[in-house]
Amino acid sequence: MNGIATTIDMCVKGGVFMIPLGVVALIAIALFIERLIYLHRNKINGDKFHFELRSALKDNTLDQAIVLAARTKGMIGRVIGEGLQRIKDGESDIEAATEKVILSEMVSIEKSRGWLVNMSQIAPLLGILGTVWGLVVAFIAIERTAATDPRNLASGIYQALITTVAGLLIAIPVLIALEYIRKETNQILHLLDIYLAEIKEWLGRRGRAVSNHG
């Protein structure tokens, strides 16, 4: 309870700048939760999917591979499914077959990440602004009262510094969250690249087989 009371007391002493800092913190939490939900919806068992995709392509069962993609959640299922369907319809280049759907998926991938970066930058700036403002107010008060007691100056300074501490306490976790999101997103994209390369190799083998038979 003492810790909670101390935290509340510091927030109150931080002044009016603690309000926008609180708003920034809430926005960052909401954006992070949205990204976690997105990552959960797009995370798959990569090894299992790769094995099943390779088996279907090895047996030249394109319809089976399309069904596999259809029952796979997230962007990987959508991209692979779209690419395989277009190949079935006559497309010979997997990169051309998936270019449009990948561009569409990139919008969802980048959603909220830019705003999270903004929150990580805004929070410490707001904290510094609050500190500078608090120091200005403290020195003005000292000038008006002609007070020489250093305790009065120290009180004003530590209250002003609270906003800087708050800004850093917000920015640091947001930066850690951004790194986690980046790594998880890159992992999804890495798996997608592997699957597309697998399909490209299969198309090459199929093309050479057709040429040999011709």
N, C-alpha and C positions, 0 to 999 in steps of 0.2 A: 504493500500500500504506500509506503514511504516513497518508493521509486515512481509510482504513478503520480503521487502528489507533487513530487519534485519536477517531473516532466510537465505536468499541467502548469505549475508555477513558472517554469522557464518559458513555456509557450506564451503565457500571458505577458511576461516581462519582455518578450521579444518584440512586442508592439504590433502595429497594423500590418507589417510586412509578413507576419506569420500566416496571415489569411491567404494571400496568393501562394505562399509556399505550400500551405495545406492543400490548396486546389491543385497545384502541380503534382503533389504526391498522390492525390486521389486519381488524377488523370493517368499518371504513370502506372498505377496499380491496375486500373481498368484496361489499359492498352496491353499490359503484360499478360493479364488473364486472357484477353482475346487472342493473343499470339499462342499461348499455351493450348487453348482449345483448338486453334488451327493446326498446330503441330501434332496434337493427339489425333485429329481427324485424318491426318496425312501420313501417319507413321504406320509402316507395314513390316511384316517379317521378310526382310530383304532376301535372305538366303533361300527361304522356301519359295518365294515368288520367282527368283532367278532359276532355281532348279526346275520348277514347273514350266516356266517359259522356255527354257532351253530344251526340255524334253518334248514339248509340243512342237517347237520349230524343227527339232531333229527328225521327228516323225512326219514333218511336213503337214501337220494338222493345224492349219491356220485358223479354222473355226474354233478349235479347242483353245488356242491362244487368245482369241477374241473373247471367248467366254471367261477365261481366266482373268483377263483385264477388266471385264465388266463386273466381276464379283470382288475385285480389289478396290479398296476404298482410297479416296484421296486423289491428288493430282497425278500420281503415277499410274493409277488405273485409267484415269481419263485420257492422259496423253498416249499411253501405250495402246489403249483401245481405239482411239481415233486414228493413230498411225497404222495399226494393223487393218482396220476397216478400209482405209484408203488404199493400202497395198492390195487388199483383196479386190478393190474396185479398179485396179490397174496401175496405181502409182508404183514407181520403181525405186524411189529415193525416200528413205525413212525420214531424213532431215526435212525434206520438202513436205512430207506428209504430216509432220508434227509441228511445223514452224508456227502456224496460226494458233493452234491450241496452246502451245508453250507460251507464246506472247500473251495470250489471254490469262493463263495461269500465273504469269509473272506479276500481274496486277495484284492478285491475292497474296502472293508471296511477299511483296514489298509493303503491303498494307500495314499501317500502324508503326512500322519500323522507323520511318522518318520522323514521326511524331515522338516516338520514344527518344530518339536522338535529340530532338528539340528540348524535351523535358530534362534530359541530362545536362544540357547546356544552360537552360533557363534557371534551374534551381540554384546553382552556385552564384550566378549573376544576381539573382534576386537577393540571395543571402548577403553578398557583398554590398549591394545597394542599400539594404536594410541597415547594415553595419555603418556605412558611411553616413547615412541619414541620421542614425542614432548618435553618432559622434558629433555631428554638426549641432544637433539639438542639445546635447550635453554641454558642449562648449558655449553655446549661446546662453544656456541657463546659468553657467558659471560666470560668464561676463556680466549678465544682468544682475546677479546677486553679489558679485565681487567676492565669491566664496573662495577661500584658499585651502580648505580642508581637502587633502588628497583622497580621503575616503569618498567624498562626493563625486570626484572625477572617476575613481575606480568603479563606483557603482554604475555610473552612466556608461562607461566603456564596456563592462562585462554584459550589461543588458544589450548593448548594441551588437556585441560579438555573437550573441545567441543566434541571430539570423544567419550568420555565416556558417555556424555549426549545423543549423537546420538544413541549409542549402546543401552542404556536403553530405549530410546523412541521407538526403534524398538522392543526390547525384550518384554516389558510389554504388548503391544497390541497383540503380537503373543501368549503370554501365555494365555491371556484372550480368544483369538480365539480358542486356543487348548481346553480350558475348555468347551467352547460352543460346539465345535465339539464332544467332548467326551460325553457330556450330551445328545446331539441329537442322536448320534450313539447308545448309551446305551438304549435310549428310543425305537429305532427301534428294537434292539435285545430283549428288554423286551417284546414288543408286540409279536415278533416271538415266544418267549418261551411260552407265554400265549396260542397262537393258537396251537402250537404243543402239549401242555398239554391238550387242549380241544380235539384234535384228538385222543390223547392217551387214554383219558377217554372213548371216543366213541368206540374205538377199544376194550377196556376192557368190556364195556357193551354189545357190539355185540358178543364178545367171550363167555360171560356168557349166553347170550340168546341162542346161538347155542348149548352150552353144556346142557342147560335145556331142549331144544327141543330134543336133542339126548337121 
